[in-house]
Amino acid sequence: MSDTTEPGSYFVANYPPFSRWTNEAVPQVRAAFDRPAPAAPLGLYLHVPFCRKRCKFCYFRVYTDVAAADVERYSQALAAEAALAAARPAVAGRSLRYVYFGGGTPSFLSVKQLERLVAGIHESFGWDDAEEVTFECEPGTLSEPKVKALKALGMTRISLGVENFDDTILEANGRAHLSAEILRAWEWIKAADFPNTNVDLIAGMVGETFESWRDTVEKTISLACDSVTIYQMELPFNTVFVRDAKDGGGTVPVADWPTKRRWVDWAFDRFLERGYAISSGYTLVRDPARVHFQYRDMLWEGADLVALGVASFGHLSGIHYQNEPHWDPYLAAVESGRLPIHRGLAPTPRELLVRELVLQLKRGRVDTTRLQAKYGIDPLREWAAEWRALEAAGHLATITPAPILTRQGLLQVDALLPTFFKRPVGREPAA
């Protein structure tokens, strides 16, 4: 990987890559919904694609300047899709272990819309047994009554998209909120006493300096959130930044990768000094015994995930799938009583093993004993050469009894994961 931040995706969200997902696999996805599922934790993801503004680094399916009637129509479609999915044999009767409201901006919805949506979800699924219900928020969309409503509706983990505390940097990167809105929203969140509060930050935004990054970290520490998530700025192709640079013949002034890793390394040290513990290559928590990330951990260990909403991604009975990625086809499918499946992929057992291995490596440690028991192949032997190469490069502290990343490896973990993709496919593990 080049040291400069070039256009393209760096973050590894899944495996096999989305480029391999096809429309031809849709019948396999529908078949997966129509047969009883194997025993596995079940989660629910709801995509709320509305935002006050599109951030210049955003590559998600979001809509701005939408009419109130369209927001209401979409909210109703989410509840209708939930009913369709919950009725399928692979889902019916299963209890949700985790729920995640993502976006876009879930907090864009009004209190009344959220109440109706949550009521619809409870009619179809219910989440009384869920160990975690996460709700993403943009500071400027919150009000004190809305925060209280989120607590009353059963949200257990609130994630606030802060990104930075410098107003100049927020504006340069197209964020809708400013720092005053962050602090105001945080007071309401703290007063509501959620079981888990999270703050999202991005290192290396356009205009960032070490001084501004240091100030953002120190202000985040002062919030005393239960966890903090730090991403390193990247530039996927379908972003405003990349498009504008291409049209203008210039480049986007984002910090290079060594600089971003150095800044995150410094931030990790500061949070560790204040009693936090490292939970993944992106996450620190104040109390590891109490604060967990059920959505992350279950999904990374092969849990099922029913995806609701336009362009959302799910995983059911070992099959990957994505919903219709555009507004009209998504709504047309749901409103006609059909699951809005757009494309999918049926990975081989070996590919599912690789998926779990690389996603778990993001936490800094791989439970190879569990993977061997599940897939019938010892990852330590199967990828012995790859582990040795990572160790020689200073990315692994140890290989046995379980691979553990060094801080150096953890800070660039996404760049290391393709190591496990590239070798020609060998034998298949036992199903």
MIPALUM-802508 format. One line per 4 residues: their letters; for each residue x, z, y of C-alpha. Coordinates in steps of 0.1 Angstrom, whole numbers. Example, Ala and Ser with C-alpha at 12.3 -4.5 7.8 and 13.67 -1.06 7.14 Angstrom:
AS	123,78,-45 ~ 137,71,-11 $
! end
This chain:
MSDT	0,0,0 ~ 13,-9,35 ~ 21,20,58 ~ -1,4,85 $
TEPG	-39,8,84 ~ -49,-28,76 ~ -85,-39,73 ~ -99,-32,38 $
SYFV	-112,-3,18 ~ -88,24,7 ~ -112,51,-6 ~ -121,48,-43 $
ANYP	-158,57,-47 ~ -164,45,-82 ~ -150,26,-112 ~ -153,-2,-122 $
PFSR	-152,-16,-86 ~ -184,-28,-70 ~ -172,-64,-70 ~ -179,-64,-107 $
WTNE	-216,-53,-103 ~ -240,-83,-108 ~ -276,-93,-106 ~ -274,-103,-143 $
AVPQ	-271,-66,-153 ~ -305,-57,-138 ~ -323,-60,-171 ~ -298,-35,-186 $
VRAA	-305,-11,-157 ~ -343,-14,-162 ~ -338,-9,-200 ~ -318,23,-192 $
FDRP	-347,37,-172 ~ -371,28,-201 ~ -354,47,-229 ~ -348,84,-233 $
APAA	-315,95,-217 ~ -288,114,-234 ~ -283,150,-224 ~ -266,151,-190 $
PLGL	-271,168,-157 ~ -295,149,-134 ~ -291,145,-97 ~ -310,128,-69 $
YLHV	-296,109,-39 ~ -318,99,-10 ~ -304,74,15 ~ -318,77,50 $
PFCR	-304,46,68 ~ -312,54,104 ~ -287,63,132 ~ -288,67,169 $
KRCK	-258,44,171 ~ -236,25,146 ~ -201,41,146 ~ -175,15,151 $
FCYF	-158,25,118 ~ -191,26,98 ~ -196,3,68 ~ -228,18,54 $
RVYT	-263,3,54 ~ -277,17,86 ~ -303,7,112 ~ -304,16,149 $
DVAA	-332,10,175 ~ -359,12,149 ~ -396,16,157 ~ -413,49,148 $
ADVE	-436,30,125 ~ -407,16,105 ~ -392,50,101 ~ -425,63,88 $
RYSQ	-429,34,65 ~ -395,39,50 ~ -400,76,46 ~ -432,69,26 $
ALAA	-413,43,5 ~ -387,69,-5 ~ -414,92,-18 ~ -431,63,-36 $
EAAL	-398,53,-52 ~ -393,88,-63 ~ -426,87,-81 ~ -417,54,-98 $
AAAR	-383,67,-110 ~ -396,101,-121 ~ -422,84,-143 ~ -396,64,-163 $
PAVA	-388,77,-198 ~ -351,83,-189 ~ -361,106,-161 ~ -395,121,-169 $
GRSL	-394,158,-176 ~ -358,164,-166 ~ -349,190,-141 ~ -328,181,-111 $
RYVY	-295,199,-110 ~ -285,187,-75 ~ -300,168,-46 ~ -282,150,-18 $
FGGG	-298,136,14 ~ -272,111,28 ~ -271,82,52 ~ -271,70,78 $
TPSF	-285,102,93 ~ -310,122,74 ~ -315,145,104 ~ -328,114,123 $
LSVK	-362,121,106 ~ -386,143,124 ~ -397,177,110 ~ -431,163,100 $
QLER	-415,133,82 ~ -390,156,64 ~ -419,179,53 ~ -439,150,40 $
LVAG	-408,135,22 ~ -398,168,6 ~ -434,174,-5 ~ -434,139,-21 $
IHES	-401,146,-39 ~ -415,179,-52 ~ -445,162,-66 ~ -424,137,-85 $
FGWD	-393,158,-94 ~ -392,192,-79 ~ -359,209,-74 ~ -366,245,-81 $
DAEE	-338,245,-107 ~ -313,226,-85 ~ -281,244,-79 ~ -274,226,-47 $
VTFE	-294,206,-21 ~ -272,190,5 ~ -284,176,38 ~ -262,156,62 $
CEPG	-267,161,99 ~ -255,144,131 ~ -253,170,158 ~ -273,152,185 $
TLSE	-303,147,162 ~ -308,185,156 ~ -330,210,173 ~ -335,246,166 $
PKVK	-369,240,150 ~ -355,212,128 ~ -327,235,116 ~ -351,262,108 $
ALKA	-373,237,90 ~ -344,225,69 ~ -338,261,57 ~ -375,265,50 $
LGMT	-376,233,30 ~ -349,245,6 ~ -317,229,18 ~ -288,250,6 $
RISL	-258,231,20 ~ -257,217,55 ~ -230,192,63 ~ -224,185,100 $
GVEN	-207,152,109 ~ -184,165,136 ~ -154,140,131 ~ -137,152,163 $
FDDT	-141,175,192 ~ -126,152,219 ~ -154,135,238 ~ -131,106,248 $
ILEA	-123,99,211 ~ -159,103,200 ~ -170,77,226 ~ -141,53,218 $
NGRA	-152,54,181 ~ -188,49,188 ~ -201,83,178 ~ -236,91,191 $
HLSA	-228,128,198 ~ -205,147,221 ~ -188,180,217 ~ -214,201,235 $
EILR	-240,189,210 ~ -217,201,181 ~ -214,236,195 ~ -251,238,202 $
AWEW	-261,226,168 ~ -236,250,151 ~ -252,280,167 ~ -286,270,152 $
IKAA	-270,264,118 ~ -252,297,117 ~ -283,316,128 ~ -303,300,100 $
DFPN	-278,314,74 ~ -275,286,49 ~ -257,294,17 ~ -231,267,24 $
TNVD	-221,251,57 ~ -197,222,58 ~ -180,203,87 ~ -168,167,83 $
LIAG	-136,156,102 ~ -118,123,103 ~ -80,122,109 ~ -65,93,128 $
MVGE	-95,80,147 ~ -89,54,175 ~ -73,73,204 ~ -62,102,182 $
TFES	-29,121,190 ~ -15,150,173 ~ -25,172,202 ~ -61,161,200 $
WRDT	-61,165,162 ~ -46,200,165 ~ -73,210,190 ~ -100,196,167 $
VEKT	-86,216,137 ~ -84,248,157 ~ -120,245,170 ~ -132,238,135 $
ISLA	-114,269,123 ~ -132,289,150 ~ -165,278,135 ~ -157,297,103 $
CDSV	-176,271,82 ~ -178,276,44 ~ -160,243,38 ~ -144,215,57 $
TIYQ	-140,179,46 ~ -112,158,61 ~ -111,120,56 ~ -83,97,67 $
MELP	-95,69,89 ~ -98,35,72 ~ -110,1,83 ~ -134,-16,58 $
FNTV	-140,-52,66 ~ -176,-49,76 ~ -171,-26,106 ~ -174,-32,144 $
FVRD	-137,-24,148 ~ -125,-50,124 ~ -150,-76,136 ~ -141,-71,173 $
AKDG	-103,-73,165 ~ -108,-105,145 ~ -129,-121,173 ~ -104,-110,199 $
GGTV	-72,-118,179 ~ -59,-82,182 ~ -55,-51,160 ~ -73,-18,158 $
PVAD	-51,11,172 ~ -55,34,142 ~ -27,57,132 ~ -6,45,102 $
WPTK	-10,62,68 ~ 22,83,69 ~ 10,97,103 ~ -25,105,90 $
RRWV	-11,121,59 ~ 12,142,80 ~ -17,153,102 ~ -39,162,72 $
DWAF	-10,180,56 ~ -6,201,88 ~ -44,208,88 ~ -44,219,52 $
DRFL	-16,244,60 ~ -36,258,90 ~ -68,262,69 ~ -48,278,41 $
ERGY	-33,303,66 ~ -69,312,75 ~ -79,320,39 ~ -92,286,28 $
AISS	-84,270,-6 ~ -79,234,-14 ~ -108,220,-34 ~ -99,183,-35 $
GYTL	-78,157,-16 ~ -104,159,12 ~ -119,194,10 ~ -111,230,16 $
VRDP	-133,260,10 ~ -133,296,23 ~ -145,313,-9 ~ -140,292,-41 $
ARVH	-158,317,-62 ~ -190,313,-42 ~ -188,278,-26 ~ -190,249,-50 $
FQYR	-197,212,-47 ~ -222,205,-75 ~ -230,170,-63 ~ -193,160,-64 $
DMLW	-183,178,-96 ~ -212,168,-118 ~ -212,132,-106 ~ -174,130,-112 $
EGAD	-179,143,-147 ~ -205,117,-157 ~ -238,132,-146 ~ -268,110,-141 $
LVAL	-278,102,-105 ~ -311,86,-95 ~ -307,67,-63 ~ -335,64,-38 $
GVAS	-334,42,-7 ~ -321,9,5 ~ -286,-1,-8 ~ -282,33,-25 $
FGHL	-260,36,-56 ~ -270,54,-89 ~ -258,60,-124 ~ -281,65,-154 $
SGIH	-272,67,-191 ~ -238,53,-185 ~ -251,23,-164 ~ -242,18,-128 $
YQNE	-267,3,-104 ~ -275,-4,-68 ~ -308,-7,-50 ~ -318,-37,-30 $
PHWD	-294,-38,-1 ~ -317,-51,26 ~ -348,-38,43 ~ -375,-63,34 $
PYLA	-367,-68,-3 ~ -363,-30,-8 ~ -397,-23,8 ~ -414,-52,-10 $
AVES	-403,-39,-44 ~ -413,-3,-38 ~ -446,-12,-22 ~ -455,-34,-51 $
GRLP	-448,-6,-76 ~ -414,-18,-88 ~ -380,-1,-90 ~ -359,-19,-63 $
IHRG	-329,-26,-86 ~ -306,-52,-71 ~ -275,-52,-93 ~ -257,-32,-119 $
LAPT	-229,-29,-145 ~ -228,-16,-180 ~ -192,-2,-183 ~ -175,0,-216 $
PREL	-167,35,-230 ~ -131,30,-219 ~ -142,22,-184 ~ -163,53,-183 $
LVRE	-133,73,-194 ~ -112,57,-166 ~ -139,65,-141 ~ -140,102,-149 $
LVLQ	-102,104,-151 ~ -96,89,-116 ~ -125,107,-100 ~ -114,141,-114 $
LKRG	-79,133,-102 ~ -93,135,-66 ~ -96,172,-72 ~ -59,174,-79 $
RVDT	-61,182,-116 ~ -75,165,-147 ~ -91,183,-176 ~ -77,160,-203 $
TRLQ	-89,183,-231 ~ -125,177,-220 ~ -120,140,-216 ~ -104,137,-251 $
AKYG	-133,156,-266 ~ -158,134,-249 ~ -142,99,-254 ~ -119,103,-284 $
IDPL	-87,94,-266 ~ -60,117,-253 ~ -54,106,-217 ~ -19,121,-217 $
REWA	-8,98,-245 ~ -29,68,-235 ~ -14,68,-200 ~ 20,85,-207 $
AEWR	40,59,-188 ~ 17,61,-158 ~ 19,99,-157 ~ 57,98,-159 $
ALEA	59,73,-131 ~ 37,94,-109 ~ 59,125,-117 ~ 91,106,-109 $
AGHL	76,95,-75 ~ 69,131,-66 ~ 31,128,-69 ~ 27,151,-100 $
ATIT	38,187,-102 ~ 33,187,-139 ~ 19,165,-167 ~ 12,190,-195 $
PAPI	-10,208,-204 ~ -29,191,-176 ~ -18,167,-149 ~ -16,184,-115 $
LTRQ	-9,166,-83 ~ 16,177,-57 ~ 5,180,-21 ~ 22,147,-15 $
GLLQ	1,131,-43 ~ -31,148,-32 ~ -28,135,3 ~ -27,99,-9 $
VDAL	-47,102,-41 ~ -68,71,-35 ~ -37,50,-34 ~ -26,63,-68 $
LPTF	-59,57,-86 ~ -54,20,-92 ~ -25,29,-114 ~ -50,36,-141 $
FKRP	-70,3,-135 ~ -42,-22,-139 ~ -30,-19,-174 ~ -46,-44,-199 $
VGRE	-75,-29,-217 ~ -64,-15,-251 ~ -84,1,-278 ~ -119,14,-270 $
PAA	-125,52,-274 ~ -152,64,-297 ~ -186,61,-282 $
! end
